[in-house]
Amino acid sequence: MKIFILGNAQRPGVTTQSEKLLPLLEKHFEVVLVDLDQKEDLSKYKADFTFVLGGDGAILRAARQMGYNQIPVLGINLGRLGFLADLNTAELEECIPEIANGNFRITNHLMFECFTDTKDKPGPFLGLNEISIHSGAPFHMIEIDLIADEEPVCTYMADGLIMSTPIGSTAYNLSAGGPILNQEIEAFVINPICPHVLTSRCVVDSASKVYNLVMNRVTKGTSLVIDGQEKIPLVKGSKITFKKAPVKFQLAKVPNKNFYRTLREKLNWGVHPNYRNQST
């Protein structure tokens, strides 16, 4: 099996762990490329599997680096939470023979494409988690028209707006009060940030639709942010198109790792409160 080793060399421990794991990985796989600076054009290489060292941010960058040639990804968590990168280095060392023998499953996940009408950065931008629109200084409310499949939906008056995939639903969307979606469904979350009207709540809608966002009112620093990594300035009248990408993100899962277990272990989801001892 041919593999890439990707990651974020700026994160402490990534380079050291890469050097430590490389001889072990080379015993079981053909290592095509090691790129911890995310500078290589991966379309020039062929591989069957990707190991990503770092946190969830490294996985987001790896997904975008692979572009429209997605291959299975296994994340090794060297960050803080590691919701997508759910193996630590000790677990990886135990799993390597199993992975080499094909003892893993692949889950396919929705990615998005985003386009803008700006001349400098029209897109397409490929992403995995979300796009977000933010007000800038002097931080007044902005107004955003939402149109789904050419049908007007509403005008949001808010500090901003999040359009999230199921994978991204446990990231910025969740922090902003949005719902958790099962990672394998075909839907988007539309989540206004601090809306002026209390009835402007988040909505879950089909990923088969094409969504257009038109900026009715902006502040000087209003921006579009893609996966927390790409920032594009917006002006009054700017139009953003958001839709399902033609490729899927492929996440490798080893035995005994699944979505609900990760929710429980990483987010304490569904776990009983830590009650004090109660007398019966």
HELIX and SHEET records of a PDB file:
HELIX    1   1 VAL A   14  HIS A   28  1                                  15    
HELIX    2   2 LEU A   42  LYS A   44  5                                   3    
HELIX    3   3 ASP A   56  MET A   66  1                                  11    
HELIX    4   4 THR A   89  ALA A  100  1                                  12    
HELIX    5   5 ILE A  167  THR A  170  5                                   4    
HELIX    6   6 TYR A  172  SER A  175  1                                   4    
HELIX    7   7 PHE A  259  LEU A  267  1                                   9    
SHEET    1   A 4 GLU A  30  ASP A  35  0                                        
SHEET    2   A 4 LYS A   2  GLY A   7  1                                        
SHEET    3   A 4 PHE A  49  GLY A  54  1                                        
SHEET    4   A 4 VAL A  73  ASN A  77  1                                        
SHEET    1   B 6 PHE A 125  GLY A 127  0                                        
SHEET    2   B 6 ARG A 105  THR A 116 -1                                        
SHEET    3   B 6 LYS A 239  LYS A 253 -1                                        
SHEET    4   B 6 TYR A 211  ARG A 217 -1                                        
SHEET    5   B 6 ILE A 142  ALA A 148 -1                                        
SHEET    6   B 6 GLU A 151  ALA A 158 -1                                        
SHEET    1   C 6 VAL A 203  SER A 206  0                                        
SHEET    2   C 6 ALA A 187  ILE A 193 -1                                        
SHEET    3   C 6 GLY A 160  SER A 164 -1                                        
SHEET    4   C 6 GLU A 130  HIS A 134 -1                                        
SHEET    5   C 6 SER A 223  ILE A 226 -1                                        
SHEET    6   C 6 GLU A 230  PRO A 233 -1                                        
END                                                                             
